[in-house]
């Protein structure tokens, strides 16, 4: 840690920020003690201030040692019956309790009715009891309206896993789905030993993550493997039973199928359909899916699935809590903050 400070002048807040490798706003937040700052970051500022002989170094240390602010964070997840959202909900609770930026309480809610109207209503209701919200949701004008109302009431909302177009959203935490779709296309084209038809399952195109993922998957084949035919997407409506029946129908009517890309909800139903295929076609298929749920892990182990591209769930939860702490810190954010995470790649050989 160093700073080019002349011995003939007193170090300034800008000097402390440069030495600590943080922003001036962060130093001000530590000095005021009114806004959330990560413990490790606050310690960097303390050490820089003391090394430079900053006049307020003692005040900064006192402020940094003060207890962080209390925050209640709301997390509005998809159906409780889906293992991905049970796992994420548990990790969000743990990350909130472990946060050094806030003394946090987590309110995790799951919903079976995923309609925009029901989601907007749940958001507004949850907003009465929390300081900020993280939500997994379709993109829809009703959702945009709810987020605008919440922001006006001082409750920031961040999108998790699937981004939203609401200008009033505070941020997005998730994957770069353009790269996910391209990687899925590359994996599928590489695995397939012969050209043929490829099926794509999506839950709902109003999830921007699924829409972008499918778009890039298709464009990969147009650009790099035009000898394959990517079929029209099969919508599962995030319902495993519907996905199961759709999979059996697909196998029955598409004997020249060579691959399946599961880009959205209903993955457990698709995998069940592939396992129960009586024709034997499923055994020859290459299957790429998203997120390492228990069902996906089982699919990899028994040979039903070849590749899984996954959110890093624990990191996703920790980053979500960090962002909620930041957007409730009192520091002004004029634009939504994006936190793009690296995705994990699983095959049967690296579980």
C-alpha positions, -999 to 999 in steps of 0.1 A, spaced: 0 0 0 16 33 -10 7 68 -20 27 97 -35 21 122 -7 44 152 -3 58 156 32 49 193 30 12 188 28 -14 170 48 -28 138 32 -63 142 19 -92 118 16 -82 113 -21 -47 102 -9 -63 77 15 -85 64 -13 -56 60 -36 -34 42 -10 -63 19 -1 -72 13 -37 -108 23 -32 -131 51 -42 -133 85 -24 -169 77 -18 -159 45 1 -135 64 24 -163 89 31 -187 60 39 -161 46 64 -155 80 79 -192 88 83 -201 53 97 -236 56 84 -233 34 54 -225 -3 49 -189 -11 40 -174 -46 39 -151 -53 69 -121 -61 48 -125 -29 28 -129 -8 59 -97 -23 73 -79 -13 41 -90 23 46 -80 23 82 -45 10 74 -40 35 46 -51 64 68 -28 54 96 2 48 73 -3 83 57 -8 100 90 -43 112 79 -57 136 104 -89 116 109 -72 82 111 -84 76 146 -120 85 137 -119 62 108 -107 33 130 -135 40 155 -161 41 127 -148 10 111 -151 -9 143 -187 2 149 -214 -23 143 -228 -24 107 -264 -13 101 -293 -36 105 -310 -46 72 -339 -69 63 -335 -84 28 -364 -100 9 -358 -128 -16 -387 -137 -39 -379 -171 -55 -396 -195 -78 -415 -227 -67 -403 -243 -35 -406 -277 -52 -377 -269 -75 -344 -279 -61 -325 -249 -76 -346 -224 -57 -345 -244 -24 -307 -245 -27 -305 -208 -36 -329 -198 -8 -308 -217 18 -276 -201 6 -292 -166 6 -302 -170 42 -267 -182 51 -250 -153 31 -272 -127 48 -263 -140 83 -226 -142 74 -224 -107 58 -200 -83 75 -215 -53 57 -249 -55 75 -265 -72 105 -289 -89 82 -322 -108 84 -334 -128 53 -370 -132 43 -371 -159 17 -404 -165 -1 -413 -190 -28 -443 -188 -51 -461 -213 -72 -480 -187 -92 -454 -173 -116 -477 -150 -135 -466 -113 -138 -497 -102 -119 -491 -125 -90 -454 -117 -89 -460 -79 -89 -485 -83 -61 -460 -104 -40 -432 -79 -47 -453 -50 -34 -464 -70 -3 -429 -80 5 -417 -45 0 -437 -34 31 -415 -54 54 -380 -53 40 -352 -28 31 -344 -43 -4 -356 -72 -26 -339 -97 -49 -363 -114 -73 -363 -141 -100 -390 -131 -125 -402 -129 -160 -399 -95 -177 -433 -78 -180 -448 -43 -177 -465 -53 -145 -432 -62 -130 -417 -29 -142 -445 -10 -126 -441 -27 -93 -404 -21 -92 -410 16 -100 -434 18 -70 -410 1 -47 -381 24 -57 -404 54 -50 -410 40 -16 -372 36 -10 -371 -2 -15 -345 -11 -43 -351 -43 -63 -323 -63 -80 -329 -91 -105 -313 -125 -99 -305 -151 -125 -327 -134 -152 -323 -97 -158 -352 -73 -162 -357 -43 -184 -372 -21 -157 -352 12 -157 -359 15 -120 -342 -18 -110 -311 -14 -89 -291 -41 -105 -286 -77 -119 -267 -106 -106 -263 -137 -128 -245 -151 -158 -236 -137 -192 -262 -157 -210 -249 -148 -244 -217 -168 -235 -238 -196 -219 -257 -200 -251 -226 -200 -272 -209 -225 -250 -239 -248 -250 -239 -246 -288 -202 -254 -290 -206 -284 -266 -235 -298 -285 -219 -295 -319 -187 -310 -306 -204 -340 -289 -227 -349 -318 -211 -376 -340 -234 -369 -370 -257 -340 -381 -293 -341 -373 -321 -323 -354 -316 -306 -321 -344 -298 -297 -345 -268 -273 -366 -267 -242 -373 -233 -226 -395 -225 -196 -409 -191 -207 -394 -167 -233 -402 -138 -209 -372 -149 -188 -345 -128 -205 -319 -153 -195 -336 -181 -214 -344 -160 -244 -308 -147 -248 -294 -182 -242 -316 -197 -269 -309 -169 -294 -271 -174 -290 -274 -212 -291 -292 -209 -325 -268 -183 -339 -239 -205 -330 -253 -233 -352 -260 -209 -380 -224 -196 -379 -204 -227 -370 -225 -258 -377 -251 -251 -403 -254 -289 -411 -276 -293 -380 -313 -283 -377 -323 -266 -345 -360 -272 -340 -386 -246 -328 -383 -242 -290 -406 -264 -268 -420 -243 -240 -424 -261 -207 -441 -233 -188 -417 -241 -159 -438 -272 -153 -420 -306 -149 -451 -327 -157 -457 -308 -190 -420 -311 -198 -421 -348 -192 -450 -353 -217 -435 -330 -242 -403 -350 -241 -420 -383 -248 -439 -366 -277 -407 -352 -291 -389 -386 -290 -419 -403 -307 -422 -379 -336 -384 -371 -342 -365 -403 -350 -336 -383 -365 -330 -363 -332 -294 -361 -322 -294 -336 -293 -314 -319 -266 -306 -285 -250 -325 -278 -218 -324 -240 -215 -351 -234 -190 -374 -247 -163 -389 -282 -163 -355 -300 -164 -365 -328 -141 -395 -336 -163 -373 -337 -195 -348 -360 -178 -376 -383 -166 -389 -385 -202 -355 -393 -215 -350 -421 -189 -384 -436 -197 -381 -436 -235 -390 -470 -247 -377 -465 -283 -340 -464 -273 -335 -431 -291 -327 -413 -258 -296 -434 -252 -280 -420 -284 -288 -384 -277 -264 -357 -266 -279 -336 -238 -268 -302 -225 -285 -286 -196 -283 -257 -171 -276 -257 -133 -262 -285 -112 -293 -295 -93 -296 -330 -77 -315 -341 -107 -289 -329 -131 -261 -345 -110 -280 -378 -112 -284 -374 -149 -247 -369 -154 -238 -399 -133 -262 -423 -151 -253 -410 -186 -286 -392 -194 -268 -358 -195 -235 -350 -210 -228 -314 -199 -242 -290 -174 -235 -253 -174 -243 -240 -139 -246 -209 -118 -221 -209 -89 -249 -210 -64 -230 -201 -32 -212 -172 -50 -245 -161 -65 -260 -159 -30 -231 -140 -15 -229 -115 -44 -266 -109 -42 -264 -101 -5 -233 -78 -11 -252 -59 -38 -283 -55 -16 -260 -41 11 -245 -17 -14 -278 -4 -28 -291 2 7 -260 19 19 -272 54 11 -246 59 -17 -264 71 -49 -264 47 -78 -276 64 -110 -275 33 -132 -283 -4 -124 -253 -23 -112 -244 -55 -130 -226 -84 -113 -217 -110 -139 -205 -143 -125 -184 -170 -141 -204 -201 -149 -193 -236 -140 -190 -265 -164 -197 -301 -153 -193 -334 -171 -196 -370 -157 -158 -368 -152 -155 -338 -129 -183 -343 -104 
